[in-house]
């Protein structure tokens, strides 16, 4: 065979394997055919690809297949070669082997399988995880990686450390966040119930059942079909599951974030509005449908049919409706409460059909029948409702509205009422679920965050900017947890380590939320009586152009569009509608009409009709709630589940390497591996280390009265064959031994360990590290 030395020192040999960057699939496993004109001819060897491509690549688009690079593993921190190619190889092969979960130390990578039929993830396997108990934390579990593993870790750390925990589920739309949260929630409920004494188990189970019953209700009223996801959460939520001192589930509290109200009246072709509308039409009984004056065919209602996609493949809206009603029963909602919720939704369907035409300088409904039905369902005066939609009333005068303005009022009422229904449901759920104080204390909790993934559509508006701000904040928190805290711990322990750089997205956050940033300028435009979307655009362009921010750009072709460079991608935002969406105004007359409803629940769905000069914008409320969320998360011990959508087609066993690679890069997955493996991935308390390797100290007649750091340093020196000038593969800190487990081991090289140390290692505490050569370890200054 001929061998060729690449510029980075790696040797590529004819007939030997390598990784190479493919234009469509990102990194693939391949075979080196030959070298030609300074480049390499490589044939793909991936067994999951039908077509064996032969392409020519340069050395910078190749990577070596080192010894052990293809060995099966469940934790990506154990990769012997830290490179994009090896990472993608393992993720791809695990996915095609139906192993969709992979640990990255304390972080879980979860690929959406788009199927529930994987045998080793069936519900009956859950008990094997639960049975491991407190002994399985800190990576000691013998089970396959799973969302159950993360739930198990959080539960037992909460109990043993008495610290609140949070499980932050992130990923793009369609990656499986909502399903991951449901899996975790089910595990916590089951685990808690099994810890309960027999006398109280039924009570704990009933509470757990109510907590689980929130899922179908929230999905019905807060989820919708989008182009990216058939069950996309159009709001964010933080669900704090509450436990008592014995680890028994005692309740929960739910905090919502930014429901996408605009979807009530508008959605793109191929999408739907909220599931609840389609479910009630398909699943309501004849008696209910008659009471609400509805027809079963959703195409009869323009607000449901505008997307030309009223059904979802594989989804039974009628069955889902029944499941929601059953969940409401489990939650303890009365029949009257449930009827009020669906009466409000039915009224929205009727009112949305009303069209307006010109009449004597004003407007009138072309057909008053749907408006009358809506008024009847809501228990309000039809005449008063009509007047509130076609006139503008102030303390000084009443002016008629033209048909376009009346339609805007109709839409604003429909959106506000649906928001009111959603808020009422969340408030009622919290009333039912919130755990009572016990002995003046609220106990501990585990928070589950399921918030909208990063969004990048063909047309992006105000909602996408808010959603992407939330994702920027979460990514910043992730960076802090995984990167900053590692380096901080090294410094506190007195270790000699190099700083590891990562992509810092703080400049983008500052661009959005600081004074004279995008949201501040938008709020200023909303306060101005003469504010417009175009004025906002010009102000943003001029202000941020002066700042010379690299995260902001004016669109080269569109005059109403600006670009923000986010951590995941650069997104173009169209400013049309920004001001109105941020103001979210609803006339006093409309609020007054609804406040006089004969139904107590409907009366409280809108903010009371009180005059106020203070303008509170949607973005300011959202930013405040986001700050509160991040502060709450900062006060917990966090766990991360990074969800990945393996292929845009959303079908089982389809894998798009380029898309997955991009998502993992956006999620900081590879950087996580690099910092932990380039540093010290194993951290063992000093006393544990001494206890396990005491035999080495005794064999060398070591003075056991020395301080623990010195004893650990002696163990390391005894365990390794010293070689002067070699790098340190373990260091002794003030409280722990920091141990670098991952190193590239080339064929035929010695591990560098003494026989005695290898025997102790093989006894079970630590896997034998793979070293490129012998290493010398010396205790640090804190010893």
DRENTOR-419158 format. One record per residue (C-alpha): residue in one letter; x negated, y, z negated. Coordinates in steps of 0.001 Angstrom, whole numbers, plus 500000, padded with zeros to 6 digits. Example, Ala and Ser with C-alpha at 12.3 -4.5 7.8 and 13.67 -1.06 7.14 Angstrom:
REM residues 2
A487700495500492200;S486330498940492860;
END
This chain:
REM residues 783
X500000500000500000;X498951503577500616;X499276505979497687;X499687509729497869;X498904512276495178;X501464515060494856;X500511518567493809;X501782518053490247;X499539515032489783;X502136512293490268;X501218509535492682;X503810508266495149;X503038504884496698;X504454503331499866;X507002500666498992;X507425501959495432;X510417503632493832;X510788507322493224;X513523509824492473;X514281512379495174;X516634515311495572;X519406514562498072;X521230517505499720;X524680516085498825;X524168513822495803;X521489515718493863;X518873513315492423;X518912509719493691;X516769506639493252;X514824505889496426;X511926504027498056;X508869505755499522;X508558504735503184;X505558506804504214;X504035510246504246;X504298512396507358;X502934515903507859;X502639516626504143;X506187515410503390;X507650512054502408;X510118509788504189;X512344508257501491;X515237505767501674;X517989505897499032;X518261502785496843;X521356503673494806;X523600500598494691;X526736502724494256;X526296504502497593;X527584502693500671;X525276504551503016;X521498504147502602;X520228507531503731;X516687507983505002;X515536511571504642;X512328513575504596;X511561515465501401;X508701517550500005;X506777516680496848;X508588519282494748;X511845517435495472;X510458514123494183;X509884512680490725;X508172509469489565;X509939506398488209;X507798505795485114;X507779502596483093;X511056502258481186;X512748505052483135;X515568502739484271;X515935500827481003;X519464500882479620;X520024503349476797;X522887505011474977;X521105508118473701;X519567510405476295;X516992511515473751;X515366508128474327;X514552508827477972;X510853508167478521;X510679510838481233;X512362514182480624;X513558515257484032;X516835516030485815;X516374512940487968;X516171510495485067;X519062512184483277;X521378511947486286;X520296508363486975;X521417507223483514;X524645509220483503;X525588507873486947;X524787504241486142;X526504504322482770;X529602505799484391;X529757503092487065;X529297500498484317;X532343501915482507;X530206503473479764;X531551506981479919;X530078508192476618;X526414508936475977;X524808510424472887;X522377513310473106;X521325513126469490;X524271514658467586;X525964515749470832;X528296513484472787;X528477513599476578;X531882512370477793;X532699511747481453;X536382511699482339;X537122508140483594;X540579509088484974;X541824505741483682;X542870504309480312;X542047500709481243;X538416500356480154;X538343497253477887;X535712498327475344;X537502501641474693;X540939500206473929;X542688501242470709;X542167497849469044;X538388498547468976;X538883501576466743;X538931499497463555;X535348498367464212;X534206501992464010;X536308502716460910;X534939499655459083;X531386501025459244;X532287503698456690;X529817506242455300;X526805504088456154;X527200504799459886;X526418508545459802;X523178510111461057;X522958507787464059;X523155504516462121;X526300503228463835;X526056499944465693;X529040500743467921;X529085502082471464;X529048505881471750;X532594507248471728;X534653510254470676;X535492507994467734;X531790508145466790;X531903511943466595;X535138511846464581;X533614509239462243;X530497511349461699;X532526514499460978;X534894512679458587;X532216511071456459;X529965514152456417;X532973516126455181;X533475513614452406;X529841513120451395;X528637516739451715;X531957518434450850;X531410520819453763;X533996521744456388;X533296520335459834;X534198521424463356;X534321519400466564;X533942521720469531;X535154520178472763;X533985522017475862;X533842521511479619;X535433522763482802;X539101522331483613;X539903518672484271;X536885517347482388;X539057515698479732;X538943518135476787;X542582517772475750;X542396513974475885;X539160514004473861;X540840516077471146;X543786513668471036;X541397510711470695;X539578512418467805;X542857513390466151;X544171509832466365;X540956508493464847;X541018510945461937;X544667510116461258;X544031506352461317;X540810506581459286;X542494508724456642;X545478506386456381;X543261503330455905;X541462505076453014;X544765505648451214;X545852503444448276;X548775501158449063;X551150503256446945;X550579506444448970;X549721504967452357;X553230505455453771;X553183509130452755;X549742509716454289;X550818507883457445;X553889510106457769;X551699513225457546;X549261511763460077;X552158510934462412;X553371514535462253;X549885515842463008;X549646513550466037;X553158514556467148;X551890518081467843;X550125516859470995;X553139516135473261;X554889519337472115;X551891521569472746;X551154519928476085;X554739520366477257;X554933524076476436;X551286525051476913;X550002522882479779;X550568523022483530;X549377521502486773;X546592523519488436;X544483522847491498;X541720521510489222;X543741519533486700;X547202517956486559;X547427518622482813;X545504521845482305;X545763523588478923;X546741527174479641;X545951528257476098;X543259527572473552;X543795526063470121;X541896525427466930;X543530522671464893;X542248522455461314;X543120518993459959;X543292519299456169;X542162516627453705;X542239516255449927;X539277515316447728;X539873511618448462;X539640512142452214;X543360511687452786;X545089513750455449;X547379516281453771;X548313518533456662;X547034520751459443;X547039524348460618;X546994525447464232;X545679528706465671;X546450529485469356;X544471531635471764;X545780533518474823;X548663531693476472;X548617532381480228;X551983534154480424;X551671535125484082;X552073531451484989;X555720531565483877;X556633533511487004;X553714533000489388;X551443530130490316;X549460529125493395;X550496526676496083;X549811523152494832;X550356524176491200;X553262524247488740;X554403526468485915;X554628524920482448;X555574521239482140;X558483522022479784;X560700523391482573;X560304520364484850;X560702517977481922;X563990519464480757;X565475519304484263;X564398515699484791;X565047514318481307;X567989516198479845;X571190514245479339;X574256515138481391;X575729516764478294;X572606518879477721;X572379519838481364;X576019520904481316;X575563522898478125;X572581524708479600;X574259524972483036;X571250523454484838;X570815521268487892;X568342518400487980;X566623519488491207;X563695521833490374;X563557523138493954;X566806525022493211;X564820527362490941;X562386529713492741;X560029530090489759;X559509526299489745;X559302525748493481;X556963528571494537;X553938526244494338;X555654523630496562;X554529520928494121;X557361520203491708;X556155516703490781;X552854515116489748;X551692511719490982;X551880509157488204;X553758511473485829;X557350510802484707;X558731514177483625;X561932512584482273;X559967510187480049;X557763513037478883;X560849515074477962;X562102512223475793;X558652511921474202;X558690515632473353;X562143515432471794;X561042512398469787;X557917514277468636;X560103517186467538;X562149514751465476;X559011513315463887;X557841516850463105;X561099517481461282;X562631520047463651;X566402520164463409;X568741519606466357;X569742523283466252;X566100524375466392;X565400522122469366;X568519523335471169;X567520526976470616;X564111526320472190;X565576524757475302;X568399527320475532;X565749530029475681;X563910528145478453;X567137527495480358;X567992531191480186;X564583532031481663;X565296529685484592;X568621531434485222;X567352534996484845;X564398534297487141;X566918533662489955;X568329537185489720;X567402539465492627;X567993543211492757;X569134545493495560;X569371549274495957;X572473551104494792;X573040554874494476;X569418555731493753;X569042552814491394;X569541549072491610;X571957546255490868;X571862542477490741;X572717540889494088;X574441538078492199;X575334538690488558;X576247535068487815;X572757533823486796;X572280536930484621;X575612536295482888;X574625532675482222;X571286533739480765;X573045536245478480;X575480533554477341;X572683531073476573;X570742533697474621;X573808534940472754;X573473538552473941;X575696541035475757;X575531540540479525;X576252544231480098;X573533545365477684;X571054542931479220;X571844544197482710;X571413547845481710;X568092547117479996;X566754545671483260;X567929548368485693;X567375551544483646;X564532553209481773;X565646554750478516;X563663557227476413;X564590559514473521;X565204562300476049;X566785560695479097;X567920557535480893;X566645556994484441;X567599554316486972;X564969551846488165;X564515550827491787;X564782547103492726;X561021546575492491;X560895548100488992;X563929546070487894;X562247542888489137;X559159543808487096;X561368544173483990;X562974540786484693;X559563539154484998;X558263540860481865;X561259539601479862;X560901536020481143;X557197535979480285;X557667537584476876;X560483535225475923;X558434532178476879;X555524533530474851;X558005533968472002;X559184530365472307;X555597529138472291;X554697531259469264;X557808530131467414;X556947526480468038;X553414527011466709;X554725528856463678;X557253526120462948;X554600523432463403;X552360525224460898;X555238525546458407;X555821521810458620;X552177520714458646;X550367523172456367;X549075521292453324;X550226522581449921;X547534523818447545;X546398521199445046;X545100522458441697;X544552525881443244;X542373524488446029;X543046523838449706;X540574520959450026;X538342520406453046;X539150520415456738;X537873519313460131;X538555521795462914;X539190520600466473;X538646523236469135;X540245522663472537;X539880525862474495;X540186526617478195;X537178525606480248;X535172527971482406;X537293529070485391;X536200530129488850;X539008530321491422;X539303531843494867;X541073534801493235;X540155535557489615;X542075538029487473;X542363539336483913;X543141535894482450;X539986534368483936;X537865537194482513;X539239536553479009;X538844532785479389;X535282533113480607;X534418535474477742;X535533532748475335;X533312530264477143;X530364532671477024;X530800532970473249;X531005529208472837;X527928528694474993;X526077531263472912;X527060529396469749;X525946526144471338;X522577527698472170;X522231528896468616;X523108525522467116;X521007523327469344;X518040525524470157;X517644528222467519;X518392525974464569;X515853523394465697;X513132526005465936;X514198527573462646;X513994524221460878;X510523523590462299;X509344526975461039;X510906526507457605;X509200523132457298;X505845524618458270;X505445522675461498;X503156523728464336;X505457523853467373;X505729525934470515;X508755528111471195;X511084526607473805;X512799529091476086;X516358528700477289;X518838530724479301;X520172533398476932;X523635534635477886;X523800537420475281;X523333540160477938;X526510538983479690;X528463538997476415;X527194542508475667;X528228543637479145;X531785542477478451;X532409543431474807;X530025546252473825;X531009549912473741;X531447551133477313;X531518547528478426;X534123546036480787;X536870545467478181;X536271548797476445;X536586550628479767;X539767548682480567;X541311549633477217;X540449553290477864;X542245553097481206;X545290551586479493;X545466554412476938;X545449557037479695;X548919557919480970;X547478558301484459;X545443555097484346;X545403552779487363;X543587549618488422;X541593551567491008;X540475554142488405;X539359551287486158;X537385549769489012;X535589552999489863;X534786553665486192;X533398550164485687;X531241550387488790;X529813553803487883;X529287553033484187;X527652549632484620;X525654550753487602;X524026553308485288;X523261550516482794;X521446548592485542;X522779545332484167;X521688542242486075;X524890540503484972;X527125542938486914;X527459543631490626;X529833545482492901;X531311543244495575;X529729544035498924;X532877543600501003;X535904544051498735;X536641547482497268;X538748546146494396;X536404543408493249;X533392543205490913;X531129540273490037;X529950539016486654;X526990536653486370;X528159534099483812;X526081531294482315;X527901528801484554;X528330530763487810;X528804534227489259;X532530535025489388;X534282537676491504;X537166539423489694;X539955541212491563;X541165544198489496;X544741544258490822;X547082543824487847;X544352544189485194;X545918547239483560;X549484545904483387;X548338542519482082;X546233544206479407;X549083546533478345;X551767543820478385;X554560546338477832;X558203545476477335;X560836548216477055;X562469549063473740;X565899548515475343;X565067544906476239;X563699544223472759;X566856545694471232;X569125543459473331;X567292540259472310;X567121541341468657;X570937541395468596;X571290537729469675;X573783535591467813;X571091532867467525;X568746533498464558;X565769531876466293;X566226533818469546;X566542537075467574;X562945536711466415;X561285535680469678;X560230539233470623;X558445541867468592;X560995544094466798;X562111547253468652;X560083549777466619;X558695552975468154;X554910553315467832;X552311555557469445;X549476553129468859;X548653550999471886;X547381547508471144;X546022545767474227;X546011542065474988;X542225542014475348;X541626543737471989;X543840541192470219;X542114538356472033;X538628539643471204;X539604539991467544;X540939536428467402;X537821535227469225;X535558536898466646;X537557535255463860;X537262531890465602;X533501532151466003;X533094533210462366;X535178530243461282;X533109527892463400;X529858529410462108;X530914528504458563;X531196524790459392;X528897521938460306;X529477521691464076;X529707518638466321;X529834518945470100;X531628516895472716;X530571518042476191;X533168516856478717;X532213516326482356;X534457515872485414;X532590513265487513;X534293514058490828;X536712516728492117;X539062514026493495;X540003512991489918;X539989509255490644;X538284506392488758;X534738505365489760;X534136508423491931;X530929510273491119;X529605513469492675;X526005513902491576;X525720517548492595;X528877518526490694;X527895516562487593;X524380518015487663;X525780521541487835;X528132520911484911;X525322519447482809;X523088522377483604;X525842524814482652;X526374522883479426;X522697523066478504;X522485519279478376;X519022518922479875;X517635521740477752;X519010519976474682;X517083516860475586;X513941518841476302;X513858520766473060;X514583517758470893;X512293515377472699;X509510517898473276;X509797518581469563;X510794516005466980;X513960514035467551;X513783511960464357;X513759513660460948;X513342511357457939;X513493512563454305;X510143512169452538;X511415509757449891;X512971507458452525;X509745507455454525;X507625506619451461;X510027503900450326;X509969502108453640;X506200502322454221;X505084501817450617;X503387498560451654;X500852500524453720;X499933502723450772;X499610499759448457;X497393497880450923;X495015500862450978;X495093501303447170;X496450504817447597;X497017506958444498;X500833506925444272;X500947509916441905;X500239512338444747;X502986514719445941;X505376513172448499;X504047515250451450;X500526513943450844;X501759510345450567;X503605510712453886;X500494512190455473;X498497509221454206;X501038506797455705;X500712508461459090;X496919508399458960;X496960504751457930;X499487503866460582;X497692505314463564;X494313504542465045;X492690507945464765;X491423509666467850;X489980513113467346;X491672515878469319;X494809513892470227;X498162515685469951;X500369515187466914;X503306512815467432;X504539513165463863;X504235515945461321;X504937516151457635;X507124519055456650;X508122520278453206;X511118517938452902;X511005515580455913;X508733513675458237;X509295514913461788;X508764512149464272;X508475512480468062;X509948509305469449;X509837510033473152;X506611510033475132;X505821508777478624;X504127505388478483;X502266504406481624;X501799500780482512;X499035498957480664;X498320501638478060;X497978500824474390;X500548502200471947;X497803503488469655;X499291501974466471;X497499499836463948;X498774496228463690;X499931496829460115;X501993499850461120;X503567497975464037;X504674495219461646;X506350497731459339;X507999499532462230;X509389496270463521;X511075495742460153;X513803498137461136;X513614501774460070;X512051503215463190;X511743502096466790;X508134502000467949;X507310505261469741;X505917505070473250;X502675507060473376;X500477507966476317;X497385507455474173;X496274507168470556;X497291510020468287;X495960511614465148;X498371513136462683;X497382515464459856;X499596516926457161;X500533520577457542;X499811523571455356;X502810523026453092;X501385519722451807;
END
